[in-house]
Amino acid sequence: TEAEGERGEGNHDIEDSDDTSMHDDAGSGKKRAAKTISGRSRGRRNRRYKVNEKRLRDGHRRACKLLKNGDFDKALVEFESILGLLMSSFGESHRRVGTALHNVAIVNIRANHLDDAIDAIEEAVRIRKEVHGPDHPKVADSLVELGIALLSQKEFEDSLEIFNEALELKEIDLAEEARHGTDEERIHCVLQVSKVLNNIGCVYFEFGSLDKAQKTYEDVLEMQKEAIEEIVERDPEYKQTKLSLASTMCNLGYVHMDNSDWDDAIDFFDEAYSIQSRYLSPGTMTLNTLENLAYANYKEKNLDIAMDMYKEVLSDQTDLYGKYDISCAQTRTNIACIHIKSCEYQDALDQLDVAEDILLDVLGTKSRRLKKIRDMIACVQYEMLKFPSVGEIFNRAMTKGGVKNPITQNLLCSCGNGEVSDLEAMKKFQPARPESSSKLSG
């Protein structure tokens, strides 16, 4: 079985150590040995199997822990050691070798060693088809990982073909469980189908077919919502299903952002963040969702909401990475852009000064990002020092009071009313759009 508990970021399932251990074959070997070898030799054989099984289990635990902590190189060494031990014991076409290759491929995907991942997972598919049969669920599991690796290399047609092959096998498994399995097994199969469909949606999104991506994600969301109604909250699969639901909502949010449907994007990101913040500590996933939510609110002209969210992002980044991390420089720049939009120039300058210090320390004097920050600082300083017209004073006062143009719904601000040509440069300063790479399911 796939071990849901032994998973790192990125939704790739590491195979359970039971399937990479030598336990079952050790037992059958002992029975055969009883008929053919002496008691002393049989004892040595038993001890050797026990030692090998312990090595496998210990190595598997170490590897999973390293993978979870993001230490991919060391995790790969452990998983390759397991692979070598199994190949030396059982040959190159054993089911446990297929499992070990599957795990090696997952680590390579996580480490972005995509060519090595594809080599390992293609061999895992070959072995699993030979050992289990071409329609076995484990074949589908490895096909999913192959599709993810191909998509990561922008091989859109090949990845779509592989995902559709995996989907067909998952649907066969679902039909079988619907006829003969328990409700729990059926629901598990439904969720497995939804994961593959989600990945197909990711192919469409990355290729730019937004309508197809949206339709696929909506189908996935419906399947997940129906499944979760049948899962009790204490079930271990409940939490993972809720987080998968949140990932699908993020994917739909990305589609709406690409279509500039900011209000719909806000709805999906808001619900996704609510789920993630309930089940996860602040980290890469929650930060990405919150940044997208802040950006969508900025584009929808909800400046106060966007400001609060960017400040929350900055607080989490400071706690996680330290206040001088480069990510904090970008978030401070985003906050400064909102201050500029609201004609709060001193507040903007305060944020930009800190961002400049971070970029200078991390990237050095020749960084283009540093030059951009210094250009922003120069523009803000000019606005603070130049003598404003009566119209500008009035508009700035109205802006700080939250008054909007009744026609455009923009905040009243001299930098947007066309009165002063020198302020045209200020219009280009906007928060950076965060990463919106679709979330795959392994």
N, C-alpha and C positions, 0 to 999 in steps of 0.2 A: 504494500500500500504506500501511497504518498504520505509523508509525515507533515501534516499541516503545522505542527508546532515547530518544526525545524526549517523555518523559512527566513530568509533575509529580506532586505528591502528589494522591491522590484517584483514581488509576487512570483518568484520562481520557487517551485517545490523541490526540496532535496529529498531524495529517496530515503525511506526508513532504513536504519542500520540493520534491521532484521533481514532485509533483502540483500545486503552486502556481506552478511556474516556467513560463516561456513557451517552454521549449526545443523541445518537439515542434512547436508551431505555428510557431515560428521557422523550423524546418527546412522545413516544407511551404510556408511563405510564400516562402522563398528560391527553392524550385524553381519556384513559379509566377512569381516575379519574373523569373527567368532568361528567360522566354519573352516578357515584355511590357515590360520597362524596360531602360534603358541600363545599361552597366557601372558608371558613376558613381553612378546612383541605387540600383543594386543594392548597391553598397558602403555607401552611407549606411544602407540598410535593415538590412544585416547588422550594422553597428555599433550601430544603435538596439536591435536584439534582444539583442545581447550586453550592452549597458548595462542594459536592463530585466531580463534574467535575473540579472545580478550583483546588482542592487538587490534583487530578490526573494529570492535566496539569502542575502545578507547580512542583510536584514531578518528573514528566517525564523530564522536563527541567533540574532540578537539577541533576538527575541521568545521563543524557546524558553528561552534562558538567563534572561531576566527572569521568565518563568513559573515556572521551576524554583526561582528564588530568592524566589518569593512576591511579586514586584513587579507586581501584577496590572494596575494602571492603565497603567504604561509598556508592559507586554506587549500590552495591548489597543490602545494607540496604534499599535504596530508591526503587529499583525495587521490592524487596520482600514486601515492604509496599504497593505498588500499587497492587501487586498480592493478598495480604490479603484483601484489600478493595474490589476488584472485586469479589473475592470468597464469601465474606460475603454478597455481594449485589445480585449476580447472580447464586451462586452455583458453583460446581466444573467442570461442563462440558459446559461452555459458551464460545463463540468464543473469547471474550475479555480475558478470563482466559487463553486460548491457546496462545494468543499474549503475555500476561504477562509472562507466563512460558518460551516462546521462548526467551524473553529478559533476564530473569534470567539466562537461560542457556548460553547465549552469554557472560554475565559478568563472569560466572564461568569458561568458556573456557579461557577468557582473563586472569583470575587470576590463571589459571592452576589447578582449583578445578574440575578435570575431572569427577570423580564419581558423584559429585553433578550435573554437567552439563548434564551428560547422563541421570540421573534420571529426571531432569526437561524437557529435550528436548524429551525424549520418551513419557512423559505425554502430552507434547504439540502436538506431532504427533498423539497420540490417540485421543485427543479432536478435532483436526483439521480434521481428517478423519471422525469422527462422525458428526461434525457440517457442514463442507463444502463438504464432499464427498472425496473418496480416491484419485481422480485425480486432486484435486484443486492445483493451484500454491503455496498456502501457506503451503500445506503438503510438497511439494518439498523443499520449503525454510527451513523448520524445519529438513527435512531429510539431507540437506546439512550440517547443523550445527552438527547433530548427527554423520555424517561421519567424520567431522573434529575432533570431540572429540575422536572418536574411533581410528582414525589415530594417534592422539597425544599419545594414549596409545599403539601404535604399533600393534593394532589389524587390520592387513593389509587385511585379507580376508573379515572380517565383514565390514570394512570401504568401501572396493571396492564394495561389494554387495549393501550397502546403497547408495553410489554415483551413481551406475548404476540404481537403482530404482528412484532416483531423476532425473537423466538424461532422463529417459523414460518419466517422467511427464513433464519436461521442453520441450522436443521435441513434446509432444502432444500439449502443449500450443503454441509452435512456429507454428505448422501446422495449428492450429485454427486461429492464428493471420495472417498468410500468406494468408488464404482464406478470412477472414472477417475483419481484423483489418487495421489500418492505417500503413503507412510506419514507423512512429515513434514507434508504438507498436511492429511491426515486428522486427525492429532493436534491441529494448530493449530485446525481447525474444532471438534473436541470441546471444546477449551478455550474457544473463543468461545461455544459453546452453554452451557457451565458458567457463564460470566460473566453471561449474560442470566438464567439460572435463579437465580443468586445474587441478582440485583436483584429478581426476583419474590419471593424469600424475604424480602428487605428490605421490600417493600411489605407482606407479611403481618405481619412483625414490628412495623413502625411502626404498623400498623392495630390491632395487639393480637391477631391470630390466631396464637397461639404454636404450636399444634399443626401448622398448615399451614406455618409458617415453619420449624419443626424438621424436618419431613419434606422440605421443599425443600432446606434446607441439607445434610441427610444425603445426598440424591441428588447434590448438587454435590460434596460431599466424596468420594464414591465415584468420580465421573467424574474428578476431579482426581488421585486416588491411582492410578487405572488408567492415566491418561495419563502421569503422571510416571515410571512404570515403563518407559515406552518412550522416554523422553528421556534422552540421555546428559548427564552432569553438565557437560561443557564446552559444551554447546549454550547460546546466550544465553537461550533461552526457559526453561531449567531454573530459573534463579534467580527469574524472574518467576512461574513456576508454583508454586514453593515458597512465595513470599510470598503468592500468591493462596490457596494452601492454608491458610496461617496466618490470613488474613483470614476464611476460611470457618470455621475453628476458633473464632476470636473471636466470630463471629456466633452459633455454636452455644453458646458460653459465655454470651453475653448472654441467650439463650433460657432456659438453665438457671438463670441468676441471677434472671430474672423469675419462674421457677417455684420459687425458693428451693431448687433442687437444687445446693447449694454444692459437694458433692464432685465431681459431674460437671462443674460449671463450672471447678473447679480443674484437672481433667484437661485440658480443652480449652485453657484459658488457658496452662497450663504448657507444653504442646507448641507452642502458637503462639509464645510468648515465646522458646522455644528456637530456633525457626526464625528469627524476626525478629532476635534478637541475633547470630545467625551471619552474616546477610547485610546488616544495617543498623547504622549507628552510632546511638547513643542519640538519640532525637528524639521527636516527638509520638506517633508510632505505637507505639514500644516503651514509652514512658512510660504510655500509656493501657492497654496490655495488662498491664504490671506492676502498675499501680494496681488494676485489676480483680482480678488474681490475689491481691494483698495483701488486698483487701476480702473476697473469697470465703474466704480462709483465716481472717480475723477472724471471719466469720459461722459458720465451721465450728469455731471455738474453738481454732484452731491459732495461739495468740497469739505464740509465739516466732517462728514462720515469718512471720507477718504483720508483726511488728516489723522483722525483717531486711529484708523486701521494701520496707517504707515507708522505711527508712533508705537503701536503694539508690535508690529514687525521689528522695529528697531530695538525694543525692549527684549524680545525673544532672541534676536541676533546677538545682542550684547551679552545675555546670559549664556548663550551656547558657545559663542566664538570669541568673545572679548570685545571691548568697545573700539578697538583699533583694527578690527577685521575689515577687509575691503568691502564686504557686503554691507557693512554699516555706512560706508561712504556713499554707496548708491542710494540707500534708503534716506539718508540725510539730504541728498540731492533731490530726491522725490518730494520730500517735505518742503524743501526750499522752493520748488516749483509751485506748490500750492500757495505758499506765502507770497510769491511773486504775483500769482494770479489774483490774490486778494490785496495787492499793493502793500503788503506788510514787509517792507524792504529790510528793516533792521533784523527781523526774525529770520528772513531768508539769508541774510549775510552771516548771521551766527551759525546757521547750519552749514553753509558753504565753506566757512573758514575751517570747521572741523573736518569736513570732507576733504578739503585741500591738504590738510596735515596728514591724513591717512594715506591718500594717494601718493603724496610725496615720499612718505616713509616706505610704502609697499612697492610702488612701481618706478619711482625715481623721476628725475626732472624731465626726461624726454617722452614721458607718457602722453598720448593723445587725450586720454581721459583727464589728465591733469590740466592740459591746455584748455579743454572745454570748461572745466570748473573755473579756471582763472578768467576766461571770457565772461562767464556768468557773473563772477564777482565784480568785474569791471563794469558790466551793464548795471548791476544793482547799485554800485557805488555812484555811478553817474546819476541815476534816478534820485538817490538820496541827497546829492550835493547840488544838483541844478536847481535853479529858481523856478518853482511851478507857477503855471498860469492860474487865474481864478477858477477856470473851468476844471482844471486838474484837481485843485484843492477840493472843489465841490464833489467831483466824482470819487475821489479817494475816500472822502468822508462817507459817501453813500455806500461805497463798497464795503468798508469796515463795518457798516451797519447792516450788511446783508441785503441791500436793496438791489433788485434785478431789473434789467431792461424788460418792460412788459411784452415786447415783441420777440426778442431773441432769447429771453430768459438767461442771458449772460449777466454776471455781476457788472455793475456800473464801474468802470475803471478807465482811466485815461489811456492805459496801454491797449485798450480794445476799441476805442471810439474813433480812431483815425485822426484826431486833432493834432497829434505830435508825431512827426515822421520818425524822430529819433527812437521812439519806443517800439517800432516794428520788430526790432531784434528780440524784444522780450517775449514776443508771441511764440517763438520757437522753443522756449524752455518749457518742456512738459515732462512729467514722470516717465521713466523708461518702462516700456511694456515688458512684463516679466515673461519668463519661459512658459510656453504653452504647448509643450510636447505631450502628446497623448499618452495615457497611462495603460500599459500593456498588462496582461494577466498571464502568468506562467502556470 
